[in-house]
């Protein structure tokens, strides 16, 4: 009985396989469209949105009620030193360690006296040299400029 059931299953599966092969080969082949016709680069328009020189002369298609400001005069760049040198982005978060080997936590990075480290700040990555650590401050050097970082006094 089991042999009859097994042979019936094999016969059924072989018939299904034969039928699928016959159907696959009897269908007419489908021609693929030419790729050059589908992806013609000359047919793709380029979107350009320029801000006009007079206010109210343009309309944003995605936000029709938005008022588009006129293009202002360009600010010329100079070789003047920027106001933000990086040292202003450093914050002394805490002090720890023994009195003989104090540690300063600057922007989440623990530093020892004399150590150099790259610190991530809101101003970017800054190379910092820790010159000295006192009881309530740390003296650091950034780009040749020394600065004393103090703990917040409102604790």
Buried (B, 14 or more C-beta within 10 A) or exposed (E): EEEEEEEEEEEEEEEEEEEEEEEEEEEEEEEEEEEEEEEEEEEEEEEEEEEEEEEEEBEEEEEEEEEBEEEEEEEEEEEEEEEEBBBEBBBBBEBEEEEEEBBBBBBEBBBEBEBEBEBEBEBEEBEBBBBBBEEEBBBBBBEEEEBEBEBEEEE
